Amino acid sequence: MMRIALLPRYWAASLKHGLSLLMICILGSLLVLTGCKGDKKGSSSEALATVTDTTTTEGDDPEVSPPSPATPPETTLASTPASLTNSSMATFAFQGEPADVSFECRLDGADWTSCTSPKVYAGLADGAHTFAVRAVAADGAVDPSPASHTWTIDTIAPQTVLDSAPLSFTFATSVTFSFSAADANGFECALGDAPYAYSACSSPMSYANLTTGGRTFAVRAFDAAGNLDATPVLHPFTIATTSSFAVSSIAAGRDHACAIQSDGTLWCWGRSSYLGLGTTSDRDSPTQVGTADTWRYIAAGGHHTCATQADNTLWCWGSNYYGQLGLGDNSIRYAPTQVSPSVSWGQVAAGNDHSCALTVNGRLSCWGKNTTGQLGLGDTTNRNLPTPVTTDTWRLLSGGEGHTCAIRSDGTLWCWGLNSSGRLGLGDTASRTVPTQVSNATDWITVAAGNSHTCGIRESGTLWCWGYNGSGQLGTGDNTNRLSPQQVGSLATWTAVAAGNNHTCAIQEPGTLWCWGGNYSGELGQPDNKLRNTPTQVGTDSDWSTVSTRNQFVCAKRRNGSLWCWGLNSFGQLGLGDQSRRLAPTLTNDNVSWSRLRPGGDRTCAIATSGQLWCWGRNDSHELGLGDTEHRPSPTLVTAAASWLDMASGASHSCAVRADGTLWCWGYDDYGELGLGTVGEAAIPTQVGSDNDWLQVTTFDTHTCARKTNDSLWCWGNNSDGQLGLGDTNNRDVPTQIGTELAWKSVHTGQNHTCALKNDGSLWCWGYNSNGQLGVSDTTSRDTPTRVGLMNDWSGLDTGSNHTCASKTDGSLWCWGFNGDGQLGTGDTSDQNAPTRVGTDTDWAHITAGSDHTCARKSDGALWCWGRNDEGQLGLEDKTRRESPVRVGPANDWGDVEAGYEHTCALRQDTSLWCWGDNAFGQLGTGFDPRTPNPVIFP
């Protein structure tokens, strides 16, 4: 039997007009067909076959082999980015089987495109991404399950926030910092100086057993993607030894304060007639009262002071209009005068215009003003001698504005006098002329009578307040008056309380300080002027021991004896060497705070509150006055003298006025700008002439002007453009008076021009005028003072290199002169030859002009800058110039601000000094990013 074996070479399937044609080539032993062709249209087919004559067993079926299916290629990812990364670049390596495959890739669902390994993507956006790759075989077969990888890109670094830190000046040798950051995965901290040695840390971070000296705490956050905060938070602070002004007791009056040092000496400061110094001059820093070192207890009233000594004598001084000094008359006393020498006195309390004191055996006497019965004598007649109140025994007393409260030896509390708003705590508003018991409690341990409210602490440690509450001074969470004692919160940890004008401060265990109520002058110790009607902690320190307040300022003592004050300072009652208010506790009688600054050229000089003069920065022409030419990157003491009043920095020289009225200059002297009668250099401060009636000095470039106490005006140095105002262009090497008028209020020098205000409010300019910097409506220079307009309402003034800015009494701001960098703040770069108003605001308070930039402070304490900014002198974290005022950060506590050539420095209300801008010679004294305000590092 013949068997035909079918040996298939290939299978082909073709569809044409709905028909399937199967073309088979058969090979046989008897028939050989040389080929098999198929019609492209599918109409016929031929098969090539080999027929073989084979003998088979009957019943055998022919064997047919089925076609083998093709194996698809496979794709494998060899390397990928991490599932979370901070890199915008991604690299993928991949391979396939068999080895001769090609690849197609796609990103985030886009079309497949041919690719090779490794595949690199750059500039990817933040967010989730998916990469896929598939192998393609030589015959076109594609991997049906491509390899893929999903990952997330995050390039945004966390922003570190310092939540709490020690004060910038502290006596504590253990400090704690709290910090946070959104999306943080961890933190790195460092303590020391730049460059910082960071190590892993967590909040809160504490350091113990630190040595004295200055250092900086740095902290930066990082996230899970590896992003590290590029702008770490820096907190510089100084640890000092126990203050040399260690006090044992303090007392705050209306416009003055006093303290007894641990050595028994008595010191007072503030308004003159209440200080006991024998003079009528106010004091803005602690001044010793006499020479006695036996003072024991001090009380400051509204307008007078009383104190006792160790021998139980009582002394009073100050205003005596109502007989509050207890001396039998109504004459004022400017020095401590003994009261009733025959009596042995213990504690004393001073009200607004009355006094009360206890004898050593607890008997109570009062004297002074009695119009509301505050003496407790059953009438409203004033007394000018101590008059016994009752025969009871008392242990503590406190005097308010028109009322008095005292605790008897049995622990009961009694009040009398004015009772408007319920300040006596008796359940009504009726005044009392005799002591009347407050509640039935017998466990009162202390009481504080304020202006129109009263607070007290009981043995349980609970705090109670009553009376007027319009500013939230009762701490009850509302502004409702209370006619009887109301507990403040639920805590029982209060140890001391002081009641002021419209506010209250108190101390809790373990020594934290809290204030609440009115905050009109910063008396709550917070970085704002917002009222609080519940206790709010002052800072984070926990070593406060005593607090005292009466008007709108507070003084408090820490356990190491240091004295800190804040709030209103119109008479220097904070004892900080100036009259600037403080919004935070500020150390009294220490030279680490600043009172005046003068950046100039490539350096900065500043006067500390102690009166010492410090300079730093460029010094190649002796402009620092240190006797050498070595640059200084941090504040360096110029001389040991501590009596500097005013100073100014020129291009390469400096001048300063001492408190005794003498004038001193040093540095470069090519044009006679030192006023020493010669030219050359002076390596150290050298006195200018012998006059001792100098008051103000100013210099910007190479000429100097100064004003005397009689309001006469003098100039010297370079006069090439008539900037000395003397009617010619001849240089002067000694001070030369401008005219004979005694009417000059202030003077300011530019590069080659000068402007000054007169006492009548008129404004005058002279010197170089090519850019209209004189403001006289033309560009012609003047060599004598020329009036700017006809108005008499100018109040403030400063001059830059070639521009001038001034403020008016209505708070408006005006600028004129060169404007190539937008330094006039008018929104363009056009020069102006007459005063041109800057915006429409009417709250400008202080103006300063640098070389080509300007800064100004508003009445709310906000700081604004504009003009050239190539060195970051605007403090705006960039180097982009501004043609209109732009606010510098969110702070509202800026004080004096001064612009140098290409840098700026400013004081904050806590007397800290901040600088920013060009730092090529260390003139910032900061060591930090020069584009943003940073605190000056004290050596």
Secondary structure as UniProt FT lines:
FT   STRAND          15..16
FT   TURN            17..18
FT   STRAND          19..20
FT   STRAND          27..32
FT   TURN            40..41
FT   STRAND          50..51
FT   TURN            58..59
FT   STRAND          74..79
FT   STRAND          84..85
FT   STRAND          90..97
FT   TURN            99..100
FT   STRAND          102..107
FT   TURN            108..109
FT   STRAND          113..115
FT   STRAND          119..121
FT   STRAND          127..136
FT   TURN            138..139
FT   STRAND          147..153
FT   STRAND          161..164
FT   STRAND          169..170
FT   STRAND          175..180
FT   TURN            182..183
FT   STRAND          186..192
FT   STRAND          199..201
FT   STRAND          205..207
FT   STRAND          213..222
FT   TURN            224..225
FT   STRAND          233..239
FT   STRAND          247..252
FT   STRAND          256..261
FT   TURN            262..263
FT   STRAND          266..270
FT   HELIX           272..274
FT   STRAND          283..288
FT   STRAND          295..300
FT   STRAND          304..309
FT   TURN            310..311
FT   STRAND          314..318
FT   TURN            321..322
FT   TURN            324..325
FT   STRAND          333..339
FT   TURN            341..342
FT   STRAND          345..350
FT   STRAND          354..359
FT   TURN            360..361
FT   STRAND          364..368
FT   TURN            371..372
FT   TURN            374..375
FT   STRAND          383..388
FT   STRAND          394..399
FT   STRAND          403..408
FT   TURN            409..410
FT   STRAND          413..417
FT   HELIX           420..422
FT   TURN            423..424
FT   STRAND          432..437
FT   STRAND          444..449
FT   STRAND          453..458
FT   TURN            459..460
FT   STRAND          463..467
FT   TURN            470..471
FT   TURN            473..474
FT   STRAND          482..487
FT   STRAND          494..499
FT   STRAND          503..508
FT   TURN            509..511
FT   STRAND          512..517
FT   TURN            520..521
FT   TURN            523..524
FT   STRAND          532..537
FT   STRAND          544..549
FT   STRAND          553..558
FT   TURN            559..560
FT   STRAND          563..567
FT   TURN            570..571
FT   TURN            573..574
FT   STRAND          582..587
FT   TURN            591..592
FT   STRAND          594..600
FT   TURN            601..602
FT   STRAND          603..608
FT   TURN            609..610
FT   STRAND          613..617
FT   TURN            620..621
FT   TURN            623..624
FT   STRAND          632..637
FT   STRAND          644..649
FT   STRAND          653..658
FT   TURN            659..660
FT   STRAND          663..669
FT   TURN            673..674
FT   STRAND          680..687
FT   STRAND          694..699
FT   STRAND          703..708
FT   TURN            709..710
FT   STRAND          713..717
FT   TURN            720..721
FT   TURN            723..724
FT   STRAND          732..737
FT   STRAND          744..749
FT   STRAND          753..758
FT   TURN            759..760
FT   STRAND          763..767
FT   TURN            770..771
FT   TURN            773..774
FT   STRAND          782..787
FT   STRAND          794..799
FT   STRAND          803..808
FT   TURN            809..810
FT   STRAND          813..817
FT   TURN            820..821
FT   TURN            823..824
FT   STRAND          832..837
FT   STRAND          844..849
FT   STRAND          853..858
FT   TURN            859..860
FT   STRAND          863..867
FT   TURN            870..871
FT   TURN            873..874
FT   STRAND          882..887
FT   STRAND          894..899
FT   STRAND          903..908
FT   TURN            909..910
FT   STRAND          913..917
FT   TURN            920..921
FT   TURN            923..924
FT   TURN            930..931
FT   STRAND          934..935
//
